[in-house]
Amino acid sequence: MSFLCSRLVRSHTIAFATRTHIPHQRHFSSVKAFPTEPTPPSRPWKYTRRAVYAALGIGAFWIVDREYIGSAITRNMRTFWTVRVISSWSCAFLAVPPSMEFEFLILGLTSRCSMIALDYKLNFKPEMSEGIPALHERVAERVYDLFTSNGGLYIKIGQAFANNAALMPRPMQEKFSKLFDDAPQVPYSVVKSVFEAEFGKPPTGPDGVFEEFEERAAASASIAQVHRAKLRTRTEDGRDQWVAVKIQKPDVSKQVEWDLGAFRIVMWIYEKYLFDMPVYFVVDFISDHLRRELDFKLEMANAEKTAEFVAAEPRLAEKVYIPKVFPELSTKKVMVAEWIDGVRLSDRKGIRQLMGEEDYPQQSSSSPTPVKLKGGVESIMRTMVELFSAQIFDWGWVHCDPHPGNIIIRPHPRHPTTPQFVLLDHGLYVRVTADFQQQYATLWKGLMTLDRGVVAGVAGEWGIGAPDLFASATLMRPVKFGGAQENFEEMTEYERSVRMKETLRTFLTDTDKIPKPLIFIGRNMRIVQGNNQSFGSPVNRIQITGYWASRSLTVAPGLTIIERLKEYRSYIVFLVVTFSIDVAFWVSKMRQWARLWMGLKSEGFEDELERTMRGFAKSNFGLDITSEAFQG
């Protein structure tokens, strides 16, 4: 009974509470459930979880960047590093007004360029003149590290800087000259993947493209590497056909637009902020030609066109050879050409042995007698200068990368004792118009005869001032037409740098008029000069080039009889005037022979020109040029 009463009392009590505390109904129901509050995660666990998420995100980003766009973002982050930090800090430190913060942010768009910009802003001052050489050293190191770290097209861009390094501070000349060293090879697995993507089959094997394929590359450059392979077909006389297979490194095509975009920004910064010099005008022209260099079908067409020009020139047809290409085995990323056995021009000792100017190492009596060709190194260098002179002045079709690694000397297949000059790597050509050829030939004739009026006239038409500097850069020999000479030796480093910048600014007076092919033709000329110099200057490069320039004016199409007779008369005068250059050349040769006979160190004609050119540049323009700047 008491049990029932207590139950009844409890139920009424609860009902009363429920009726009288309606607003707290939810509270009571929750209390009845007695739930457990979740324990908040500890702070270390939060950080650990965030770190894991961040690592997964970065890993996914890295995989996408690496596999699909060739590390282009990573490479350009290396270039675009510290954008906001450096620009914001620099704006504050240098008191840049808010209206210019965006422009200064652009200035900070590259890691090394940001550091360079800041370094120059802070340290390139008259009162810090003694520290300017160290400043140039730091800048050279940063830019060189950027090029070599990023590789690919950055190396090509760096080589373009290197070929114009004579106008840069000495540390940059020395650093950039190293960019012509062989590039690292990509592994065979990568090469195989390129073949499978291009042909749907591997390089070799039962279903492969070739009967044999050497996995180790014979040579490697910035954008491609070359492997030796054997075709499945034979020649008409039953011999094996060995070919050179040029394979584009797969990351390059993914990176090209990113790299060229970075190049564009860097040149804009240099023109607008760092040096206040007109350099941006070359960006579109260089970028277009670098893109074309990545299309191996265009390279194949270039090789075939050059072979046609060579075959049509009687003075070169037997001396020069362009390897045959195989269109049916070539794509935009793979090019197959005839394999050529011979000695590369970069192997100076091997070339001298081949040409009979040095003895081969002692060999056993059972070994075959080494080949020795006629004509000496002089015949090779003459062919080289004539070939590139013909390209500039007659064909209007110029190979822009004739460095020693792209030239092979071999015995002529039909005349085994005669050398044949084999030209490789036809990716980079420029075409020049007939008007440009005539102007450039006229310029050379004016340079050879020291006719300042002719030189200044052509320079003016091309928007170029400073005829002395223009003439010297064209001939790669000192040319001074008169005028006051400044004493650069008494200037501080700061004053010399400022004066050099002013000189170069007057050199490029109207960039809209400058023929863009001059960029690559100048490169061609410097490399040819360096090749000749490396063998002791066996030929008079200036006289040979001047001869082809002057002669091209006499056979130019569209001339009337009177105009042609005037050109022939001018050509005869030119031959008489240039006789003095030949005299100077042979005097140099006799001096060189005499020193060799006495066992002393000798220098060739190009060495003498280089030495005087360096002194001329130093005393007249404040340019401190290293020997590497003359070696292409």
C-alpha positions in Angstrom: 0.0 0.0 0.0 2.8 2.4 0.9 4.5 1.4 -2.3 1.5 2.4 -4.4 1.1 5.7 -2.5 4.7 6.6 -3.1 4.4 5.8 -6.8 1.3 7.9 -7.0 2.9 10.8 -5.2 5.9 10.6 -7.6 3.8 10.5 -10.7 1.7 13.6 -9.5 4.8 15.4 -8.6 6.3 14.8 -12.0 3.1 15.8 -13.7 2.8 18.9 -11.7 6.4 19.8 -12.5 5.7 19.2 -16.1 2.6 21.4 -16.1 4.1 24.2 -14.1 7.6 24.3 -15.9 6.7 23.9 -19.5 9.5 26.2 -20.6 12.0 23.8 -19.1 10.6 20.7 -20.6 13.5 20.1 -22.9 15.9 20.7 -20.1 14.3 18.0 -18.0 14.2 15.5 -20.8 17.9 16.1 -21.5 18.7 15.7 -17.8 16.9 12.4 -17.8 19.2 11.1 -20.7 22.4 12.1 -18.8 24.4 12.6 -22.1 28.2 12.7 -22.2 29.8 15.9 -23.6 32.5 15.1 -26.3 36.0 15.7 -25.3 37.6 18.5 -27.4 40.7 17.3 -29.3 44.0 18.3 -27.9 46.0 21.1 -29.5 48.8 18.8 -30.7 46.3 16.6 -32.4 44.8 19.6 -34.3 48.2 20.7 -35.5 49.1 17.1 -36.5 45.8 16.8 -38.5 46.4 20.1 -40.2 50.0 19.1 -41.1 48.8 15.8 -42.6 46.2 17.7 -44.7 48.8 20.2 -45.8 51.3 17.4 -46.7 48.6 15.6 -48.7 47.8 18.8 -50.5 51.4 19.7 -51.3 52.0 16.1 -52.4 49.0 16.2 -54.7 50.2 19.6 -56.1 53.7 18.2 -56.6 52.5 15.1 -58.5 50.2 17.2 -60.8 53.0 19.7 -61.4 55.7 17.0 -62.0 53.7 14.6 -64.1 51.5 16.9 -66.2 53.3 20.2 -66.6 56.9 19.2 -66.2 57.5 20.9 -62.9 56.7 24.2 -64.6 55.0 25.7 -61.5 57.8 24.5 -59.2 60.5 26.0 -61.5 58.7 29.3 -61.8 58.0 29.4 -58.1 61.8 29.2 -57.8 61.7 32.2 -60.2 58.7 33.9 -58.6 59.8 33.3 -55.0 59.4 36.0 -52.3 57.0 38.1 -54.4 54.9 39.7 -51.7 57.5 39.5 -48.9 60.3 41.2 -50.9 58.1 43.7 -52.7 56.2 44.7 -49.5 59.4 44.9 -47.4 61.2 46.8 -50.2 58.3 49.3 -50.6 58.5 50.0 -46.9 62.2 50.2 -46.7 62.7 52.3 -49.9 59.7 54.5 -49.1 57.9 53.6 -52.3 54.6 55.5 -52.5 51.3 53.5 -52.4 50.5 54.4 -56.0 53.6 52.5 -57.1 53.2 49.4 -54.9 51.8 47.4 -57.8 54.7 48.3 -60.1 57.1 47.4 -57.3 55.3 44.1 -56.8 56.0 43.4 -60.5 59.6 44.2 -59.8 59.6 41.4 -57.2 58.2 38.8 -59.6 61.2 36.7 -59.6 63.3 35.3 -56.8 66.7 36.1 -58.1 65.4 39.1 -60.0 63.8 40.4 -56.8 67.0 40.0 -55.0 68.9 41.5 -57.9 66.6 44.5 -58.0 66.9 45.0 -54.3 70.6 44.5 -54.3 71.1 47.1 -57.1 68.7 49.6 -55.5 70.6 49.4 -52.2 74.2 49.0 -53.3 74.6 50.6 -56.7 75.4 54.1 -55.5 78.4 56.5 -56.0 79.4 56.2 -52.3 79.5 52.4 -52.6 81.6 52.3 -55.7 84.2 49.9 -54.3 81.6 47.3 -53.6 80.2 47.2 -57.2 82.5 44.4 -58.4 81.2 42.2 -55.5 77.6 43.3 -56.4 78.1 42.1 -60.0 79.6 38.8 -58.6 76.5 38.2 -56.5 74.2 39.0 -59.4 76.0 36.7 -61.7 75.9 33.9 -59.2 72.1 34.2 -58.7 71.3 34.4 -62.4 73.6 31.5 -63.2 72.0 29.4 -60.4 68.6 30.2 -61.7 69.4 29.1 -65.2 71.1 25.9 -64.2 68.5 24.9 -61.5 65.6 25.3 -63.9 67.4 23.8 -66.9 65.5 23.3 -70.2 64.7 26.5 -72.0 66.3 28.5 -69.2 69.7 27.2 -70.5 68.8 28.4 -74.0 67.9 31.8 -72.7 71.1 31.9 -70.7 73.1 31.0 -73.7 71.5 33.9 -75.5 72.7 36.1 -72.7 76.1 34.4 -72.9 76.5 35.2 -76.6 76.1 38.9 -75.8 78.0 38.7 -72.5 80.7 41.1 -73.8 78.4 44.0 -72.9 78.0 42.7 -69.4 80.2 42.9 -66.3 83.1 40.6 -66.1 81.6 38.2 -63.5 78.6 37.6 -65.8 80.9 36.9 -68.8 82.8 34.3 -66.8 79.7 32.6 -65.3 77.6 32.6 -68.5 80.3 31.0 -70.6 79.8 27.8 -68.5 76.2 27.4 -69.8 77.5 25.7 -73.0 78.6 22.6 -71.1 76.8 19.3 -71.9 73.4 19.0 -70.1 72.4 16.0 -68.0 70.8 13.0 -69.9 67.3 11.8 -69.2 67.1 8.0 -68.4 66.2 5.5 -71.1 62.8 4.8 -69.5 61.9 8.4 -70.3 63.1 8.0 -73.9 61.1 4.9 -74.2 57.9 6.7 -73.0 58.5 9.4 -75.7 58.7 6.8 -78.4 55.6 5.0 -77.2 53.7 8.3 -77.2 54.9 9.3 -80.7 54.9 6.0 -82.5 52.9 3.6 -80.3 55.9 1.3 -80.0 59.2 1.2 -78.2 62.6 2.2 -79.8 63.7 -1.4 -80.2 62.5 -5.0 -79.7 60.4 -7.3 -81.8 57.8 -4.5 -82.5 60.3 -1.6 -82.0 61.0 1.2 -84.5 64.7 0.2 -84.8 66.6 -3.0 -85.1 69.1 -1.7 -82.5 69.0 1.3 -80.2 71.8 2.4 -77.9 70.2 3.3 -74.5 73.0 5.7 -73.5 72.8 9.0 -75.3 75.8 9.9 -77.6 75.2 13.6 -76.7 72.8 15.7 -74.6 71.8 19.3 -74.8 69.3 21.6 -73.0 66.2 20.5 -74.9 67.1 17.2 -76.5 69.6 14.3 -76.6 70.9 12.1 -79.4 71.0 8.3 -79.5 72.6 6.0 -82.1 70.4 3.4 -83.7 70.3 0.9 -86.6 67.5 0.8 -89.1 65.7 -2.4 -90.0 66.3 -1.7 -93.7 69.7 -1.9 -95.5 71.3 0.3 -98.1 71.2 -0.7 -101.8 74.5 -2.3 -101.5 73.5 -4.3 -98.4 75.2 -2.2 -95.7 73.7 -1.4 -92.3 72.1 2.0 -91.9 73.1 3.7 -88.7 71.2 6.8 -87.7 71.2 9.6 -85.1 67.9 9.8 -83.2 67.2 13.2 -81.7 64.7 13.0 -78.9 63.1 16.0 -77.2 63.2 15.9 -73.4 59.5 15.5 -72.5 59.3 18.2 -69.8 60.5 20.9 -72.2 57.3 21.2 -74.2 55.3 21.4 -71.0 57.6 24.2 -69.6 58.1 26.3 -72.7 55.3 28.8 -72.3 55.9 29.2 -68.5 59.6 29.8 -69.2 59.0 32.3 -72.0 56.6 34.1 -69.8 59.2 34.4 -67.1 61.7 35.5 -69.7 59.3 38.2 -70.8 58.8 39.5 -67.3 62.6 39.5 -66.6 63.3 41.6 -69.7 60.5 44.0 -68.9 62.0 44.4 -65.4 65.4 45.0 -66.8 64.2 47.7 -69.2 61.7 49.5 -66.9 63.4 49.2 -63.5 66.9 47.9 -63.3 68.9 49.2 -66.2 66.6 51.6 -68.0 67.9 50.2 -71.3 65.8 49.1 -74.4 66.0 45.3 -74.3 62.3 44.2 -74.2 62.0 44.7 -78.0 63.8 41.4 -78.7 61.4 39.3 -76.6 58.9 38.3 -79.2 61.5 37.6 -81.9 63.6 35.4 -79.6 60.6 33.6 -78.1 59.2 32.8 -81.5 62.5 31.2 -82.7 62.9 29.3 -79.4 59.4 27.8 -79.9 60.3 26.9 -83.5 63.4 25.1 -82.3 61.1 22.7 -80.3 59.4 21.5 -83.5 61.6 18.8 -85.1 59.6 18.8 -88.3 60.7 22.3 -88.8 64.2 21.4 -88.1 64.0 18.6 -90.7 62.7 21.1 -93.2 65.5 23.4 -92.4 68.1 20.7 -93.0 66.6 19.8 -96.4 66.5 23.5 -97.4 70.2 24.0 -96.4 71.2 20.9 -98.3 69.5 22.3 -101.4 71.4 25.6 -101.0 74.7 23.8 -100.6 74.2 21.6 -103.6 73.5 24.6 -105.8 76.7 26.4 -104.8 79.6 25.0 -106.8 82.2 26.5 -104.4 80.7 24.5 -101.5 78.9 21.5 -102.9 81.8 19.0 -102.5 83.2 20.6 -99.3 80.1 20.8 -97.2 77.6 18.0 -96.3 74.2 18.1 -94.6 73.1 14.7 -93.2 70.1 13.1 -94.8 66.9 13.1 -92.7 64.2 10.4 -92.6 60.8 12.1 -92.6 58.9 8.8 -92.3 60.6 8.2 -88.9 60.4 11.8 -87.6 57.7 13.7 -85.6 57.6 17.0 -83.8 59.5 15.4 -80.9 61.7 12.8 -82.6 64.0 13.4 -85.6 66.0 10.7 -87.3 69.0 11.7 -89.5 72.0 9.9 -91.0 74.7 9.0 -88.5 78.0 10.6 -89.4 81.3 9.3 -88.2 84.1 11.8 -87.9 85.8 14.2 -85.5 83.9 17.1 -83.9 85.5 20.5 -84.3 85.5 20.8 -80.5 88.1 18.0 -80.4 91.0 20.3 -81.4 93.7 17.6 -80.9 91.7 15.1 -82.9 91.2 17.6 -85.7 94.9 18.4 -86.0 95.7 14.7 -86.1 93.1 14.1 -88.8 94.5 17.0 -90.9 98.1 15.7 -90.5 99.3 18.6 -88.3 99.9 16.4 -85.3 101.0 12.8 -85.0 98.6 10.1 -83.8 99.5 8.2 -80.6 101.9 5.2 -81.1 99.9 2.2 -82.3 100.7 -1.5 -82.8 101.8 -2.7 -86.2 98.5 -4.6 -86.6 96.4 -1.5 -86.2 95.1 0.2 -89.4 97.0 3.3 -90.5 95.2 6.4 -89.3 93.8 8.7 -91.9 95.5 12.0 -92.6 93.7 14.5 -94.9 95.0 17.2 -97.2 94.8 20.9 -96.8 95.4 21.2 -93.1 93.2 23.0 -90.6 93.3 26.1 -92.9 91.1 24.3 -95.5 88.5 23.5 -92.8 88.4 27.1 -91.4 88.2 28.5 -94.9 85.2 26.3 -95.8 83.5 27.3 -92.5 83.9 31.0 -93.1 82.8 30.7 -96.7 79.8 28.6 -95.8 78.4 31.1 -93.3 79.3 34.1 -95.5 77.3 32.5 -98.3 74.4 31.9 -95.9 74.3 35.6 -94.9 75.1 37.4 -98.2 73.9 35.0 -100.9 71.2 32.7 -99.5 69.6 34.8 -96.8 69.2 31.7 -94.8 71.5 31.6 -91.7 72.3 28.8 -89.3 72.5 30.5 -85.9 74.2 27.9 -83.7 77.5 26.9 -85.4 79.4 26.0 -82.2 82.1 23.4 -82.4 79.9 20.6 -81.2 77.6 21.0 -84.2 80.4 20.6 -86.8 82.0 17.3 -87.8 85.0 16.8 -90.1 85.3 13.5 -92.0 87.1 12.1 -95.0 85.0 12.8 -98.2 83.2 9.5 -99.1 84.4 9.8 -102.8 87.7 11.5 -102.2 89.2 9.8 -99.0 92.1 12.2 -98.7 89.9 15.3 -98.8 88.1 16.7 -95.7 84.4 17.3 -95.7 82.7 19.8 -93.4 79.5 18.3 -91.9 77.0 20.8 -90.3 74.6 19.4 -87.7 71.7 20.8 -85.6 69.4 22.8 -87.9 66.8 23.8 -85.4 67.7 27.6 -85.2 67.7 29.5 -88.5 66.8 33.1 -89.5 65.7 34.2 -92.9 66.8 37.7 -94.0 65.4 39.8 -96.8 67.2 40.9 -100.0 67.1 44.5 -98.7 68.8 43.5 -95.4 71.4 41.5 -97.4 72.2 44.5 -99.5 72.4 46.8 -96.4 74.6 44.3 -94.5 76.9 43.8 -97.4 77.2 47.6 -97.9 78.0 47.9 -94.2 80.7 45.4 -94.4 82.3 47.1 -97.4 82.2 50.4 -95.6 83.8 48.8 -92.5 86.6 47.2 -94.6 87.4 50.5 -96.2 86.8 52.6 -93.0 84.2 54.7 -94.7 82.4 56.3 -91.8 79.7 57.8 -93.9 78.6 54.4 -95.2 78.7 52.8 -91.7 76.8 55.7 -90.1 74.3 55.7 -93.0 73.4 52.0 -92.5 73.5 52.3 -88.7 71.1 55.3 -88.9 68.6 53.3 -91.1 68.7 50.6 -88.5 68.1 52.9 -85.6 71.6 52.3 -84.2 73.9 55.1 -82.9 77.5 55.0 -81.8 79.0 53.9 -85.2 82.4 53.1 -83.6 80.8 50.6 -81.2 78.6 49.1 -84.0 81.5 48.7 -86.3 83.7 47.1 -83.7 80.9 44.7 -82.7 80.3 43.7 -86.3 84.0 43.1 -87.3 85.0 41.9 -83.8 88.0 44.2 -84.2 88.6 47.8 -82.9 87.2 50.5 -85.1 87.5 54.2 -84.1 86.3 57.0 -86.4 87.7 59.8 -84.3 86.2 62.0 -81.6 87.1 62.7 -78.0 88.3 59.7 -75.9 87.3 59.5 -72.3 89.7 58.3 -69.6 87.8 55.3 -68.2 90.8 54.2 -66.1 90.4 57.2 -63.8 86.7 56.6 -63.3 85.3 54.8 -60.3 83.4 51.5 -60.8 80.1 53.4 -60.3 81.0 56.1 -62.9 82.2 53.4 -65.4 79.0 51.5 -65.0 76.8 54.6 -65.5 78.9 55.7 -68.5 78.6 52.2 -70.0 74.9 52.3 -69.6 74.7 55.7 -71.3 76.9 54.4 -74.2 74.7 51.4 -74.7 71.5 53.5 -74.5 72.9 55.7 -77.3 73.7 52.5 -79.3 70.1 51.5 -79.5 68.4 54.8 -80.5 65.3 53.4 -82.2 64.4 49.7 -81.5 61.6 49.7 -84.0 64.0 50.1 -86.9 66.6 47.5 -85.7 66.5 44.3 -87.9 65.8 41.5 -85.4 67.9 38.9 -87.4 71.0 41.0 -86.4 70.6 39.3 -82.9 71.3 35.8 -84.3 73.6 36.9 -87.1 75.8 38.5 -84.5 75.8 35.3 -82.6 76.8 33.4 -85.7 79.7 35.8 -86.4 81.0 35.5 -82.9 81.0 31.7 -82.9 82.7 31.5 -86.2 85.3 34.0 -85.0 85.8 31.9 -81.9 86.2 28.7 -83.9 88.9 30.2 -86.1 90.7 31.6 -83.1 90.7 28.3 -81.3 92.9 26.8 -84.0 95.4 29.7 -84.1 93.6 31.8 -86.7 94.7 29.9 -89.8 92.6 32.0 -92.1 91.8 35.7 -92.4 88.2 35.6 -91.4 87.6 39.3 -91.9 89.0 39.4 -95.4 87.0 36.3 -96.5 83.7 37.6 -95.1 84.4 41.0 -96.7 85.1 39.4 -100.1 81.7 37.6 -100.0 79.9 40.7 -98.9 81.4 42.9 -101.6 81.0 40.3 -104.3 77.3 39.8 -103.4 76.7 43.4 -104.4 78.0 42.9 -107.9 75.7 40.0 -108.6 72.6 41.4 -106.8 69.4 41.0 -108.9 67.6 44.0 -110.4 70.7 46.1 -111.1 70.9 48.1 -114.3 74.1 47.8 -116.4 75.3 51.1 -115.2 74.7 50.2 -111.5 76.4 46.8 -112.0 79.4 48.4 -113.5 79.6 50.8 -110.6 79.5 47.9 -108.2 82.3 46.1 -110.1 84.4 49.2 -109.9 83.7 49.5 -106.2 84.5 45.9 -105.8 87.9 46.4 -107.4 88.6 49.3 -105.1 87.6 47.1 -102.2 90.1 44.4 -103.2 92.9 46.9 -103.4 92.0 48.5 -100.0 91.7 45.1 -98.3 95.1 44.1 -99.5 96.4 45.9 -96.4 94.4 43.5 -94.2 96.0 40.6 -95.9 99.4 42.1 -95.3 98.6 42.5 -91.6 97.4 38.9 -91.5 100.6 37.5 -93.0 102.8 39.6 -90.8 100.9 38.1 -87.8 101.4 34.6 -89.3 105.2 35.1 -89.7 105.4 36.4 -86.1 103.4 33.4 -84.9 105.7 31.0 -86.8 108.9 32.7 -85.5 107.7 32.4 -81.9 106.8 28.8 -82.4 110.2 28.1 -84.0 111.9 29.7 -80.9 109.7 27.6 -78.6 107.8 30.6 -77.3 104.1 30.9 -76.7 102.5 32.4 -79.8 99.2 34.1 -80.7 97.3 34.1 -83.9 95.7 36.9 -85.9 92.4 36.5 -84.0 94.2 36.5 -80.7 95.9 39.8 -81.6 92.5 41.2 -82.6 91.0 40.0 -79.4 93.7 41.6 -77.3 93.4 44.9 -79.1 89.6 44.7 -79.0 89.6 44.2 -75.3 91.9 47.1 -74.8 89.9 49.2 -77.2 86.6 48.4 -75.4 88.2 49.1 -72.0 89.6 52.5 -73.0 86.8 53.7 -75.2 83.6 52.3 -73.7 84.6 51.2 -70.2 83.8 47.5 -71.1 85.9 44.9 -69.3 85.7 42.0 -71.7 87.0 38.5 -70.8 88.5 36.1 -73.4 85.5 33.8 -73.1 83.3 36.5 -74.8 85.2 36.0 -78.0 84.8 32.2 -78.1 81.1 31.8 -79.0 
